[in-house]
Amino acid sequence: MCRNITVLRGLEPAATEQEIYAAALQYVRKVGGVSGLSSTTKPAVDRAVAAIAAATTQLLAELPDRRVPPSTDPPLRRIAAREAAENSAE
């Protein structure tokens, strides 16, 4: 389950709040089977994402440094790199 969630530990620079939130949201949507948010699902999803993001932040702070960085960048970094490359090509 959640094979597509990118490893956040060991990133340089360290994972941002936005990257941690995005991973938590992806996890909650997958586990909860929620593809879109409605007025009935949004409060529960928001609470779960906040709790998982907080737990993830604590986990990343407490784990020792990785010897080897992750092999892939998180989606938000891939998008930013693609946009930067497109802007520099113009």
BALO-794266 format. One record per atom (N, C-alpha, C): x, y, z; residue in three letters; residue number from 1. Coordinates in steps of 0.2 Angstrom, whole numbers, plus 2048, in hexadecimal, padded with zeros to 3 digits. Layout:
BEGIN
X,Y,Z,ala,NUM .
...
This chain:
BEGIN
804,7FA,800,met,1 .
800,800,800,met,1 .
804,806,800,met,1 .
802,80B,7FD,cys,2 .
806,812,7FD,cys,2 .
80D,811,7FA,cys,2 .
80E,80D,7F5,arg,3 .
814,80D,7F2,arg,3 .
817,813,7EF,arg,3 .
812,817,7ED,asn,4 .
814,81E,7EA,asn,4 .
816,823,7EE,asn,4 .
816,822,7F5,ile,5 .
818,828,7F9,ile,5 .
81F,828,7FA,ile,5 .
822,82D,7F8,thr,6 .
829,82E,7F8,thr,6 .
82D,82E,7FE,thr,6 .
833,82C,7FF,val,7 .
837,82C,805,val,7 .
838,833,807,val,7 .
837,835,80D,leu,8 .
839,83C,80E,leu,8 .
83F,83D,813,leu,8 .
841,837,816,arg,9 .
847,837,81A,arg,9 .
84D,837,816,arg,9 .
852,83C,818,gly,10 .
858,83C,815,gly,10 .
858,841,80F,gly,10 .
853,845,80E,leu,11 .
853,84A,808,leu,11 .
858,850,80A,leu,11 .
85B,852,805,glu,12 .
85F,859,805,glu,12 .
85C,85E,801,glu,12 .
859,863,803,pro,13 .
858,865,80A,pro,13 .
852,860,80D,pro,13 .
852,861,813,ala,14 .
84D,85D,817,ala,14 .
846,85E,814,ala,14 .
842,859,815,ala,15 .
83B,859,813,ala,15 .
837,85F,816,ala,15 .
833,862,812,thr,16 .
830,868,814,thr,16 .
829,866,817,thr,16 .
826,86B,81A,glu,17 .
81F,86A,81D,glu,17 .
81A,868,817,glu,17 .
81B,86B,811,gln,18 .
816,86A,80C,gln,18 .
817,863,809,gln,18 .
81E,860,809,glu,19 .
81F,85A,807,glu,19 .
81C,855,80C,glu,19 .
81D,856,812,ile,20 .
81A,852,817,ile,20 .
813,851,817,ile,20 .
810,857,816,tyr,21 .
808,858,815,tyr,21 .
806,854,80F,tyr,21 .
809,855,80A,ala,22 .
807,851,804,ala,22 .
808,849,804,ala,22 .
80D,847,808,ala,23 .
80D,840,809,ala,23 .
808,83D,80E,ala,23 .
806,841,813,ala,24 .
801,840,818,ala,24 .
7FA,83F,814,ala,24 .
7F9,844,810,leu,25 .
7F3,844,80C,leu,25 .
7F2,83E,808,leu,25 .
7F8,83D,804,gln,26 .
7F7,837,800,gln,26 .
7F6,831,804,gln,26 .
7F9,830,809,tyr,27 .
7F8,82A,80E,tyr,27 .
7F1,82A,810,tyr,27 .
7EE,82F,812,val,28 .
7E7,82F,815,val,28 .
7E2,82E,80F,val,28 .
7E3,831,809,arg,29 .
7DF,82F,804,arg,29 .
7DF,828,802,arg,29 .
7E5,825,802,lys,30 .
7E6,81E,800,lys,30 .
7E2,819,805,lys,30 .
7E4,81A,80B,val,31 .
7E1,816,811,val,31 .
7DA,817,811,val,31 .
7D7,81D,811,gly,32 .
7D0,81F,812,gly,32 .
7CC,81E,80B,gly,32 .
7CF,81C,806,gly,33 .
7CC,81B,800,gly,33 .
7C8,822,7FD,gly,33 .
7CB,827,7FF,val,34 .
7C8,82E,7FD,val,34 .
7CC,831,7F7,val,34 .
7C9,832,7F2,ser,35 .
7CC,835,7EC,ser,35 .
7CB,83C,7EC,ser,35 .
7C5,83F,7EE,gly,36 .
7C3,846,7EE,gly,36 .
7C0,847,7F5,gly,36 .
7C1,84E,7F7,leu,37 .
7BE,850,7FD,leu,37 .
7B7,853,7FD,leu,37 .
7B3,850,801,ser,38 .
7AC,853,801,ser,38 .
7AB,856,808,ser,38 .
7A6,85A,809,ser,39 .
7A4,85D,810,ser,39 .
7A4,857,815,ser,39 .
7A2,851,814,thr,40 .
7A2,84C,819,thr,40 .
7A8,849,81A,thr,40 .
7AD,849,815,thr,41 .
7B3,845,816,thr,41 .
7B9,84A,818,thr,41 .
7B8,850,816,lys,42 .
7BE,855,817,lys,42 .
7C0,856,81F,lys,42 .
7BC,857,824,pro,43 .
7BE,857,82B,pro,43 .
7C2,851,82D,pro,43 .
7C0,84B,82B,ala,44 .
7C3,845,82E,ala,44 .
7CA,845,82A,ala,44 .
7CA,846,824,val,45 .
7D0,846,820,val,45 .
7D5,84B,823,val,45 .
7D3,851,824,asp,46 .
7D7,857,826,asp,46 .
7DA,855,82D,asp,46 .
7D6,852,831,arg,47 .
7D9,850,838,arg,47 .
7DE,84A,837,arg,47 .
7DD,846,833,ala,48 .
7E1,840,832,ala,48 .
7E8,842,82F,ala,48 .
7E7,847,82A,val,49 .
7EE,849,827,val,49 .
7F2,84D,82C,val,49 .
7EF,851,830,ala,50 .
7F2,855,835,ala,50 .
7F6,850,83A,ala,50 .
7F2,84B,83C,ala,51 .
7F6,847,841,ala,51 .
7FB,843,83D,ala,51 .
7FA,841,837,ile,52 .
800,83D,834,ile,52 .
806,841,832,ile,52 .
804,847,830,ala,53 .
80A,84C,82F,ala,53 .
80E,84D,835,ala,53 .
80A,84E,83B,ala,54 .
80E,850,841,ala,54 .
812,849,843,ala,54 .
80F,844,842,ala,55 .
813,83D,844,ala,55 .
819,83D,83F,ala,55 .
818,83E,839,thr,56 .
81D,83E,834,thr,56 .
823,843,835,thr,56 .
821,849,837,thr,57 .
826,84E,839,thr,57 .
82A,84B,83F,thr,57 .
827,849,844,gln,58 .
82A,846,84A,gln,58 .
82F,840,848,gln,58 .
82C,83C,844,leu,59 .
830,836,842,leu,59 .
836,838,83E,leu,59 .
836,83C,839,leu,60 .
83C,83F,836,leu,60 .
841,842,83A,leu,60 .
83F,846,83F,ala,61 .
843,849,844,ala,61 .
847,844,848,ala,61 .
844,83F,84A,glu,62 .
847,83A,84F,glu,62 .
84B,834,84B,glu,62 .
84A,833,845,leu,63 .
84E,82E,842,leu,63 .
855,831,840,leu,63 .
85A,82C,840,pro,64 .
861,82E,83F,pro,64 .
861,830,837,pro,64 .
866,834,836,asp,65 .
867,836,82F,asp,65 .
868,82F,82A,asp,65 .
866,830,824,arg,66 .
867,82A,81F,arg,66 .
86E,82B,81D,arg,66 .
871,825,81B,arg,67 .
878,825,818,arg,67 .
878,827,811,arg,67 .
872,825,80E,val,68 .
871,826,806,val,68 .
86A,829,806,val,68 .
86A,82F,802,pro,69 .
864,832,801,pro,69 .
85F,82E,7FD,pro,69 .
858,830,7FD,pro,70 .
854,82C,7F9,pro,70 .
855,82C,7F2,pro,70 .
853,827,7EE,ser,71 .
855,827,7E7,ser,71 .
850,82B,7E3,ser,71 .
84A,82D,7E6,thr,72 .
846,832,7E2,thr,72 .
844,838,7E6,thr,72 .
843,83D,7E3,asp,73 .
840,843,7E6,asp,73 .
839,843,7E7,asp,73 .
836,846,7EC,pro,74 .
82F,846,7ED,pro,74 .
82C,84A,7E7,pro,74 .
825,849,7E6,pro,75 .
822,84C,7E1,pro,75 .
822,853,7E0,pro,75 .
822,857,7E6,leu,76 .
822,85E,7E6,leu,76 .
829,860,7E3,leu,76 .
82E,85D,7E5,arg,77 .
835,85F,7E2,arg,77 .
835,85D,7DB,arg,77 .
832,858,7D9,arg,78 .
832,856,7D2,arg,78 .
82F,85C,7CE,arg,78 .
829,85E,7D0,ile,79 .
825,863,7CD,ile,79 .
829,869,7CC,ile,79 .
82C,86B,7D2,ala,80 .
830,872,7D2,ala,80 .
836,871,7CD,ala,80 .
839,86C,7CD,ala,81 .
83F,86B,7C9,ala,81 .
83D,86B,7C1,ala,81 .
837,868,7C0,arg,82 .
834,868,7B9,arg,82 .
832,870,7B7,arg,82 .
82F,873,7BC,glu,83 .
82D,87A,7BA,glu,83 .
833,87F,7B9,glu,83 .
838,87E,7BE,ala,84 .
83F,881,7BD,ala,84 .
842,880,7B6,ala,84 .
842,87A,7B4,ala,85 .
845,878,7AE,ala,85 .
841,87B,7A8,ala,85 .
83B,87B,7A8,glu,86 .
836,87E,7A3,glu,86 .
838,886,7A3,glu,86 .
838,889,7A9,asn,87 .
839,890,7A9,asn,87 .
840,892,7A7,asn,87 .
845,88E,7A8,ser,88 .
84C,890,7A6,ser,88 .
84C,88F,79E,ser,88 .
848,88A,79B,ala,89 .
848,889,794,ala,89 .
845,88F,790,ala,89 .
841,893,793,glu,90 .
83E,898,790,glu,90 .
842,89E,78E,glu,90 .
